[in-house]
Amino acid sequence: MSRRCEICGKGRQVGHNVSHAQNKTVKVWLPNLQKIKVKTPQGVTSMRVCTQCIRSNKVTKHVA
């Protein structure tokens, strides 16, 4: 299971932690994914969606 938004495709970003001595180690930023139930034309499915997609109404949450 990949850490990727199923709506916009947002995934991890990679960079470096840089110390005062300029030592570089790999740093990974992960998206804030939430597993929610989403209304689709086929019915209700659960998806892993980033919070930006939820906030911008790119998905319609299923209310029980």
KASUL-V311966 format. One line per field, one symbol per residue. ss: DSSP state (H for helix, E for strand, - for the rest). burial: b if it has 9 or more other ideal C-beta (glycine too) atoms within 8 Angstrom, else e. Layout:
ss = ???
burial = ???
This chain:
ss = ------------EEEEEE-----EEEEEE---EEEEEEEE--EEEEEEEEHHHHH-----E---
burial = eebbbebeeebeeeeeeeeeeeeeeeeeeebebbebebeeeeeeeebbbbbebbeeeebebbee
